[in-house]
Amino acid sequence: MSRAIDRLPDAFRTEIKNVAVVVEDEPTLELLELMGLEPPDTLFGLYEGVPLPERDWAHGNTLPDRVTLFQLPMEADSGTEDDVAVAIGETLIHEFGHYFGLSEEEIEKIEERYWRGARDG
């Protein structure tokens, strides 16, 4: 995971504050249902918290936001360890994109730059 974190865009890594990244085996059936997914569809990751643009002046003294990575679905969808590292990197970009309040289109553009090896956001 540290290899994937090191490859995050610089703008992400320097601006992320008070976010816990945790790894769990897989999402629960309840979580999948809440997200409107039915097996075999699954999640690779989940952001939980208040996106930065939605915070007001009183936001503070709170528990960290949380990004959860789901290991087993990533491994099942990957052929090699390198594929797992790419899945982790893309999932982190996606979930931190939600933290920054980015749209799906903005997140996809950043993911495309990630694929080209760019790290400047």
N, C-alpha and C positions, 0 to 999 in steps of 0.2 A: 504494500500500500504506500510506503514512503516514496517509492519510485514514481508512482502515479501522482502523488501530492507534489513532488518536486517538479513535475511537468505541467502543473496548473499554470495558466496565464499569470504573469507577474502581478497584474492589476488585481487578480483575485487573491493571491497569496498575501499581498501586503495589506489588503483592506478587510480581511475576514477577522472579526473580533467576537469572542465569546460564543463560539460554536463548537459543540462536541461532535466528533465523528466516531460512530460506533459501528461494529460489525455484528450482525446477527445471522443465523443460519438461513432463514427464509421468512418471508412475510406470512403472517397468520391468515387463515381463511377469512377471519373477520375483517382484517385489514384489506384483503383483496376485494371483499364484498363492498366495504366502505368506499373503495376507489373505483367501484364499478367494473371490476375484473372478475372473470371466471376462469379457473384452470382449463386449459393449460397456460393461459396468459398469466403473467407474473410481474413483479417489480424487481428492479435491480437496486433501487434506492428510494429514499423518502426524505424530504425536508419538512421539519416541524418547527414552527416558530413564527415570528412576526417579521415579514420582509422589511428591509431597511426603509424603503419609501413610505411604508405604512406606519412607521413609528412616530409618535408625537413627543413633545418636549418632556412628558412625564415618564417616558419609557426608561426604565433603568432598575437596578437592583433586582434583576430577574435571573432565573436560571438560564443557562446557555440555551441557544437554539440547538437543534439536533439534526444531524444528517446521519441516516442509517443506511449502511450498505448491506445488501443481502447476498451473502457469499455463495450459497448453493445454486441459485438461479444463474449467477454469473459463470460459475464453473461449468454448469450443465450446458450453457450456450457457447462455451469457449473450447477450442481444440487444443490450445497450448497455454503455457504460462504467460507468454507474451500477449495472447488474446485476452487473458484474464486482466493483465495490467492495463490494456487498452479499455476494457469494459469498466474497470475501476475509474480510470481517468475520465472517460466520457460521463460516467454516472456522477462523479464529483463535480464536474463542470455543470452538468444539468441541475443538480441539487443546489449548488452554490449560486447558480443563476437565479433560482427561486429566492434565495436569501437576499440577493441584490435587487429583486423585484423585476427582473428582466422578462420580456415576453418570450414565448416559445420560439419565435422567429429570431430574436436576438441571441438566444441560447444556441440555436442551430448554427448561426454564423460563427460563434465562438468555437463550437465543436468542429466546424470545418477548418478553422485556423489551427486547432489542436492537431488535426490530422496532418496538416502541412508542417507541423513542428514549430509553429510560431508561439512565442511565449509572452508577447507584449499585449495581450488582451484582445 
